Amino acid sequence: MSDDVKDAGLVAMISSILGGNKRADIVAPPPLAEVPPTAPTHGFEPVAAVPDAAPAKPDPASDAAPAAAKPAEPPVKIATTPDGRKLLPAETIADLVLGELRKMEDFPANGASVTVYGYRHWNAMITFAPFSTSFQNATRFRQAMPDLVLKLRRFVALEI
C-alpha cells in the first residue's frame, strides 16, 4: 500500500476526530444483479470427475472375492423455510455477503470482516482493518451493504 493512501486515511481519521464536518461524497453503489448468491470458491474452480479407465488385463484375485459395494450416500439436505428460503448459519451468510462484496471494484483482498446478527430480519455489518482500504472506498462499500442484505434476505434466512 502506498504512503499516499496511508496518509489520506490518516488525514481523514484525524479530521473526523477533530470535528471535521466534511462528509465523504455520496457515491451511488453499483446495481446488484437479481440472481441467487453463490458460495465463495476461495479461488478454486470445480473440477469434473475423471472416469476410471477399464484395466487392460483382468485381475484374477478380483474373480475369487468380489468387493463389497459401498452404498451411495444421499446428498446433504439443506433446510428451507416454508417460503423457500434456505436456512443457513450466520458464518455461512457472512461468507456469502463477503463473496458478493468481493465482486465490487477495489474491494480489499485482506482486512475486511462481515458480522451477521439478528433473528428474523437479520442484518450484516462490515468492518475494515486499518490501512486495508481508503476512506472513500470503505464508505462506498458500507453504502452498498443495505441493498446487498435486502437481496440476500430474499434467498436465505438465519438459522438459530
N, C-alpha and C positions, 0 to 999 in steps of 0.2 A: 504494500500500500504506500502510495507516495506521501511525502511530507505535506504537500498542499492539501490533500484530502484530510489528513490528520489535523492540520491547522484549521481548516474550515470547520471541522467538527468541534474542536476546542473553542473556537470563537463563538459558534452557535450555542454551545453549552454555557459559556461564561456570560454571554449576553442574556440568555434566558434566566440565569441565576441573579444577575444584577438588575433585572427588571426591564430588560429589552422587550417592549411590547410588540415587536415586529413578529408577525406570524409567517410561517412558510407559505409560499404561494400555493393556492389550492390547485392541485393538479388532478384532472379527471382520470380515474383509473381506466385501463383498457377494458373493453366489454368482455364479459366472460362467456364462454361457449355454453350452449344448452345441452351438454352431453353428460352422462353419468361420470363421476370421477373414477380414475383408475388408481390402483395401488402403486406406490413408487417402486421402481425396479432396482433402485440403488446402483444404477449403472450396468446392470446385467440384462441381456436380452434373452428371451426364452429360446431354447434350443429344441428343435424337433428330434424326436426319438429315432435312433438309427435301428432299422430292423436287423435282427440277428441273421447272419448268413448260415445256410444249412451246411453242416460238416460234409466234407468230401468223402470221408470213409466212415461207415457206421462203427460205433464203439461197441465191442462185444459185451462189455460189462453192463451197458445200458439195457441189453436184451434180457439179462438174467434178473435184474432187480429194477423194476420200473420206479421212477422217482415219484414221490407223493406230490400231488399238485397242490399248490397253495391256493386257498380260497381268495377270491378278489375282494379287497376291502371296499366298502361303499364310500362314495365321496363324502367329504365333510359337509354337513348340512348347516347353512347359516340361518340363524333365527331371524324372522321377519315380523314386523308389526302387522296388524290387520289391514292397514292401508298400503302395505307392500314395501315399506322402507326396511332396510337392513339394520339389525341391532348390532352395534359394534362398540367395543370398549373405548374409553377416552384416548388411550395411546394410539389406537388404530386411526381414530378420527383425526388426531393431531398429525399423524403421518400423512393422511390424505390432504389436509389443509396445507401442510408444508410442501407436499408434492405439487399442489396447484399453484402455490406462490412461487415455487422454483421455475415455473414456466414463464414468469414475468421477466422482463428485461432488467438487467443489473441486479438481480437478487443475489445476495452473498452466498457463496458455497458453504461457508462456515460461520458460526456465531449467531444464528437465528434459532429461536426456540418458540414453539407453539404450545399453549396450555389450553385444554378443553375443560370447561366447567359447566355446571348447571344440571338440570334434570330434563324436563320435557322440552323446554326451549333452551337447549344447550347453546353455549357461546364459546368463542375462542379468543385468546389474547396472544399477541406476538411480542416478543422481547428480543433485543439485539445486544450482543456483546459489544463492549467499547471498541471503536475503530473497525467494526465489521462492515459498516455501510455509512453513507453520508446522511446528514440530517434530512435533506430533501428526499432521498430515496426511501428512508425509513417512514417519512410522512406519507409518501405515495403508497407504500405497502400497507400501512395502517388504514388508509382511506379505502383500500380495496377489500379489506377484511369483512366488513358488513355484507357486501354483495356476495362474496365467496361463501360466507356462512349461510346466508339465505338460500343460496343454490344447493349447498350440501345438505341442508336440513330437509330438502325435498326427497333426498335419496337415502339418508342414514339417520338413525335415531341412537341416542346414547343408551348403552346397556348399563344397567345398575347391578 
